[in-house]
Structures are given as C-alpha cells and as structure tokens.
Amino acid sequence: METLINNLQKEIAGLQDRKEILSHIISLLDLTTLEGTDNDERIKALCAKALSFGQHNLPLPAAVCVYPPFVKLAKQLLAGSGVHVASVAGAFPSGQLPLHLRVNECKYVVEQGADEVDMVISRGVFLAGNQQVLVDEVAAMKEACGSVHLKVILETGELVTADHIRLASELAISGGADFIKTSTGKVQPAATPEAMAEMLHVISAHFKNTGVKIGIKPAGGISTPDQALLYYLLVKNICGDAWLNNKLFRIGASRLADGILAEVTAK
C-alpha cells in the first residue's frame, strides 16, 4: 500500500495532463459547508460559488452538501443547474441518536428535496463488536432514502485499523450503501490515502464478485490540488477508469475548489 501511494505521489510530479485532470476533478466535487455558524447567507454564497465555475467554461461541481435546514434553499438556488443537493442526516457527525430518530431526519431531508444523503455509522457499537447493528442501520436509512443516493460515512480516523476499515466497508455495502465515504471532517485524522485504498480494495472485490459498482467519497482535510490528484489516481489504479465520474467518485471539500480554480485558470 505504501509503495503504491509513494509511486502515485511521484507520478503527480510528472503529470503532463495535470490541468485537464484538475478540471475534471471539479465535476467530482461535493462543495461542503457543515458548520454550526451556517446560515442562509452562507448557503447562498456556496451555491453561487458552485454555479460560478461555468463562467470559466469549467464543469460545475457534482453537488453542494449542507445541513438539513438548508436543503430546501439550496434546492431552489440550484434548480435547473444539474448540481445536486446533498444533506447529512442521521445525527451527523456522531450518529449518537436512536435509530428511529435518525431515520426520521433522513426522511425529512428527502422530503425537503435532497438528491443525496450522507449518513454516519455507529462507530461505538461497531467497535464493541456488534456488526449487525451497522448493517441494520444502513438498511433502515437506505429504505428511508428511497431512490435518493445514500453515502455511508465510516469515520475511518476512529476505526483506526485497516481490518476495521475493510470490515466496516463490507458491512455498509451489504446494508445497501450506494457510496462509502471516509470521514465527517470533524475527526482527525480525516481522509487518508491509506484508508481510501483499503475502501477501494473492498469496492473492487465487491464488483468482481457481484458486478455491482459502489461509489467512493474521500472527505475531510483535502485542500490542495496535489491531494485531490492522489485520491484520483488511487481510484484509477485500484478500481479503474470506470469509476472516474461523479456517479461513482466524489471528493468532499470546502477549500479545495479555490486551489483548483486558481491553477486551471492561471495563464
């Protein structure tokens, strides 16, 4: 794993089509604000930022990701643009709430118009050895989502070991996850290439065994173009080119878009 990551970091240094790839990465972004200080004005600014990429003849981001109270507003602001609205749900970021209340929050954001839901697993229960709870909670949230895509956040920084990350990935997929996601961005470490690689290997094995493609989303602490390129190349090398689109690959970020925009528009 370490050898692969080191080799990809060297590859980034010599990329001939760097700007082209970075432009494509814009279309994979979930522009995100998940702060206690979020308000209508901040959501308006985030949605305006998402739409502004078109002014540079660049692709628009895949989605904006917001807290539940702002789903309806974001949906109105992005109407007709093709940019999806994602919402966290299910007692984000801790997941520490009875399941029926977490499910109700999921139903609420779907009713408000969310195109995608990002939920967190119950890490404490999982780490205590109760694997079935993880499967059951994902299944319950997926049922509440209906046709809305469900991204399942593992919070890999709290799972710590590669074995736990692989097992949680497998259980989330068996529960019905459309995507598996590294982190909430509220725990350190957040996304890491090592955790991402473990998750990608599970996704690759699942596809080989079933023919079903599961999506992947690293999130948390991804703020530079080089970091984004490393995750992009990890997906390409482990799962293949078929995953290099926003149906199967997202990057959750709040600061990354500015760095990419500055680089791809530089003379």
C-alpha positions as CSV (number, residue, x, y, z in Angstrom):
1,M,0.0,0.0,0.0
2,E,2.7,2.4,1.0
3,T,4.6,1.6,-2.2
4,L,1.6,2.4,-4.4
5,I,1.0,5.7,-2.6
6,N,4.6,6.7,-3.0
7,N,4.6,5.8,-6.6
8,L,1.5,7.8,-7.3
9,Q,2.9,10.8,-5.5
10,K,5.9,10.6,-7.9
11,E,3.5,10.3,-10.8
12,I,1.8,13.5,-9.8
13,A,5.0,15.4,-10.1
14,G,5.3,14.5,-13.7
15,L,1.7,14.6,-14.9
16,Q,1.5,16.1,-18.4
17,D,-2.3,16.5,-18.4
18,R,-2.5,17.9,-14.9
19,K,-4.8,20.9,-15.7
20,E,-7.1,18.6,-17.7
21,I,-7.4,16.2,-14.8
22,L,-7.9,19.0,-12.3
23,S,-10.7,20.5,-14.5
24,H,-12.4,17.0,-14.5
25,I,-12.0,16.8,-10.7
26,I,-14.2,19.9,-10.4
27,S,-17.0,17.8,-11.7
28,L,-16.4,15.3,-8.9
29,L,-16.6,17.8,-6.0
30,D,-19.2,18.0,-3.3
31,L,-18.8,21.6,-2.2
32,T,-19.4,21.5,1.5
33,T,-20.3,23.7,4.5
34,L,-21.1,21.9,7.7
35,E,-20.6,24.4,10.4
36,G,-22.6,25.4,13.5
37,T,-22.4,29.0,12.1
38,D,-24.1,28.2,8.8
39,N,-27.0,30.4,7.8
40,D,-29.0,31.3,4.7
41,E,-26.3,33.8,3.5
42,R,-23.6,31.2,3.7
43,I,-25.7,28.7,1.7
44,K,-26.4,31.4,-0.9
45,A,-22.7,32.0,-1.2
46,L,-21.9,28.3,-1.5
47,C,-24.4,27.8,-4.2
48,A,-23.2,30.9,-6.1
49,K,-19.7,29.5,-5.9
50,A,-20.9,26.2,-7.3
51,L,-22.5,27.9,-10.3
52,S,-19.6,30.3,-10.9
53,F,-17.4,27.6,-12.4
54,G,-19.5,27.9,-15.6
55,Q,-18.2,31.5,-16.0
56,H,-14.7,30.0,-16.6
57,N,-16.0,27.4,-19.1
58,L,-15.3,24.7,-16.5
59,P,-17.6,21.9,-15.3
60,L,-19.9,22.5,-12.4
61,P,-19.4,20.6,-9.1
62,A,-21.4,17.4,-8.6
63,A,-23.2,18.7,-5.5
64,V,-23.3,21.0,-2.6
65,C,-23.5,19.4,0.8
66,V,-25.4,21.2,3.7
67,Y,-27.1,20.6,7.0
68,P,-30.8,19.6,6.8
69,P,-32.3,23.1,7.5
70,F,-30.7,24.4,4.3
71,V,-31.7,21.7,1.8
72,K,-34.8,23.5,0.5
73,L,-33.0,26.8,0.0
74,A,-30.1,25.1,-1.8
75,K,-32.5,23.2,-4.0
76,Q,-34.2,26.4,-5.0
77,L,-30.9,28.2,-5.7
78,L,-29.5,25.3,-7.8
79,A,-32.7,24.5,-9.7
80,G,-32.0,23.6,-13.3
81,S,-28.2,23.7,-13.0
82,G,-27.7,19.9,-12.7
83,V,-25.8,20.5,-9.4
84,H,-27.2,18.1,-6.8
85,V,-28.1,18.9,-3.2
86,A,-26.6,16.5,-0.6
87,S,-27.5,16.6,3.1
88,V,-26.0,15.0,6.1
89,A,-28.6,13.1,8.1
90,G,-28.8,10.6,11.0
91,A,-27.3,12.6,13.9
92,F,-24.2,13.8,12.0
93,P,-21.4,13.8,13.0
94,S,-21.7,11.4,16.0
95,G,-24.5,9.1,15.0
96,Q,-25.4,9.0,18.7
97,L,-29.2,9.1,18.5
98,P,-31.8,6.3,18.5
99,L,-32.2,4.8,15.0
100,H,-35.9,5.8,14.5
101,L,-35.0,9.5,15.1
102,R,-32.0,9.2,12.7
103,V,-34.4,7.6,10.1
104,N,-36.9,10.5,10.6
105,E,-34.1,13.0,9.9
106,C,-33.3,11.1,6.7
107,K,-37.0,11.2,5.7
108,Y,-37.1,14.9,6.4
109,V,-34.2,15.8,4.1
110,V,-35.6,13.7,1.3
111,E,-39.0,15.5,1.7
112,Q,-37.1,18.8,1.5
113,G,-35.7,17.8,-1.8
114,A,-32.2,16.3,-1.1
115,D,-30.8,14.3,-4.0
116,E,-28.3,12.6,-1.8
117,V,-27.9,11.7,1.9
118,D,-24.7,11.4,3.8
119,M,-25.1,9.3,6.9
120,V,-22.7,8.2,9.7
121,I,-22.4,4.8,11.1
122,S,-22.5,4.0,14.8
123,R,-18.8,3.6,15.3
124,G,-19.0,2.9,19.1
125,V,-21.4,-0.1,18.6
126,F,-19.3,-1.4,15.7
127,L,-16.0,-1.2,17.7
128,A,-17.8,-3.0,20.5
129,G,-18.2,-5.9,18.1
130,N,-21.9,-5.6,17.1
131,Q,-21.6,-5.8,13.4
132,Q,-25.2,-6.5,12.6
133,V,-26.2,-3.1,14.0
134,L,-24.2,-1.4,11.3
135,V,-25.9,-3.4,8.6
136,D,-29.3,-2.8,10.0
137,E,-28.9,1.0,10.4
138,V,-27.6,1.4,6.9
139,A,-30.5,-0.7,5.6
140,A,-33.0,1.4,7.5
141,M,-31.5,4.6,6.2
142,K,-31.5,3.3,2.7
143,E,-35.1,2.4,2.9
144,A,-35.9,5.9,4.1
145,C,-33.9,7.3,1.2
146,G,-35.9,5.5,-1.4
147,S,-34.4,6.4,-4.8
148,V,-32.1,9.0,-3.2
149,H,-28.4,8.0,-3.1
150,L,-27.0,7.1,0.3
151,K,-23.4,7.8,1.1
152,V,-22.3,6.0,4.3
153,I,-19.5,7.7,6.3
154,L,-17.3,5.3,8.1
155,E,-15.2,7.9,10.1
156,T,-12.0,6.0,9.4
157,G,-10.0,8.1,11.8
158,E,-12.0,6.5,14.6
159,L,-11.9,3.0,13.2
160,V,-8.1,3.2,13.3
161,T,-7.1,-0.2,11.9
162,A,-7.1,-1.5,8.3
163,D,-9.1,-4.5,9.4
164,H,-11.8,-2.3,10.9
165,I,-11.9,-0.1,7.8
166,R,-12.3,-3.1,5.5
167,L,-15.0,-4.7,7.6
168,A,-17.0,-1.5,8.1
169,S,-16.8,-1.0,4.3
170,E,-18.1,-4.5,3.6
171,L,-20.9,-4.2,6.2
172,A,-22.0,-0.8,4.9
173,I,-22.2,-2.2,1.3
174,S,-24.1,-5.2,2.5
175,G,-26.6,-2.8,4.2
176,G,-27.3,-1.0,0.9
177,A,-24.8,1.9,0.7
178,D,-24.6,3.5,-2.8
179,F,-21.3,5.1,-1.7
180,I,-18.9,4.6,1.1
181,K,-17.2,7.8,2.5
182,T,-14.1,8.2,4.6
183,S,-14.9,10.9,7.1
184,T,-17.1,13.6,8.5
185,G,-14.3,16.1,8.5
186,K,-14.9,16.6,12.3
187,V,-12.4,14.0,13.5
188,Q,-8.6,13.8,13.0
189,P,-7.2,12.1,11.1
190,A,-9.9,12.6,8.4
191,A,-9.4,11.3,4.9
192,T,-6.1,9.5,4.4
193,P,-4.8,7.8,1.3
194,E,-4.2,4.6,3.3
195,A,-7.8,4.4,4.5
196,M,-9.1,5.3,1.0
197,A,-7.0,2.4,-0.5
198,E,-8.5,-0.1,1.9
199,M,-12.0,1.0,1.0
200,L,-11.2,0.9,-2.8
201,H,-10.0,-2.7,-2.5
202,V,-13.3,-3.7,-0.9
203,I,-15.2,-1.9,-3.7
204,S,-13.1,-3.6,-6.3
205,A,-13.6,-7.0,-4.8
206,H,-17.3,-6.4,-4.5
207,F,-17.6,-5.5,-8.1
208,K,-15.6,-8.6,-9.1
209,N,-17.9,-10.8,-7.0
210,T,-21.2,-9.2,-7.9
211,G,-20.9,-7.0,-10.9
212,V,-22.2,-4.1,-8.8
213,K,-20.3,-0.8,-8.7
214,I,-20.2,1.1,-5.3
215,G,-19.1,4.7,-5.2
216,I,-16.3,6.2,-3.1
217,K,-16.0,9.6,-1.4
218,P,-12.9,10.8,0.5
219,A,-13.7,13.9,2.6
220,G,-12.1,15.9,5.3
221,G,-8.8,17.8,5.1
222,I,-8.5,17.6,1.3
223,S,-7.5,21.1,0.5
224,T,-4.7,21.1,-2.2
225,P,-4.7,20.1,-5.9
226,D,-1.9,17.5,-5.2
227,Q,-4.1,15.8,-2.5
228,A,-7.0,15.6,-4.9
229,L,-4.8,14.2,-7.6
230,L,-3.5,11.5,-5.3
231,Y,-7.1,10.4,-4.5
232,Y,-8.0,10.5,-8.2
233,L,-5.0,8.3,-9.1
234,L,-5.8,5.9,-6.3
235,V,-9.3,5.4,-7.7
236,K,-7.9,5.0,-11.2
237,N,-5.3,2.4,-10.2
238,I,-7.4,0.3,-7.8
239,C,-10.9,0.4,-9.4
240,G,-10.2,1.7,-12.9
241,D,-11.3,4.3,-15.3
242,A,-15.0,3.3,-15.0
243,W,-15.0,4.9,-11.5
244,L,-13.7,8.3,-12.7
245,N,-17.0,10.0,-12.9
246,N,-19.3,11.7,-10.4
247,K,-21.7,8.8,-10.4
248,L,-19.1,6.7,-8.6
249,F,-16.5,9.1,-7.2
250,R,-16.8,12.3,-5.2
251,I,-14.4,14.4,-3.2
252,G,-15.9,16.3,-0.3
253,A,-14.2,19.6,0.2
254,S,-14.7,23.2,1.3
255,R,-11.3,24.8,0.4
256,L,-10.1,22.6,-2.4
257,A,-12.1,24.2,-5.2
258,D,-10.3,27.6,-4.8
259,G,-6.9,26.0,-5.3
260,I,-8.0,24.0,-8.3
261,L,-9.7,27.0,-9.9
262,A,-6.6,29.2,-9.4
263,E,-4.4,26.6,-11.0
264,V,-6.5,25.7,-14.0
265,T,-7.3,29.4,-14.9
266,A,-3.7,30.5,-14.5
267,K,-2.0,31.8,-17.7
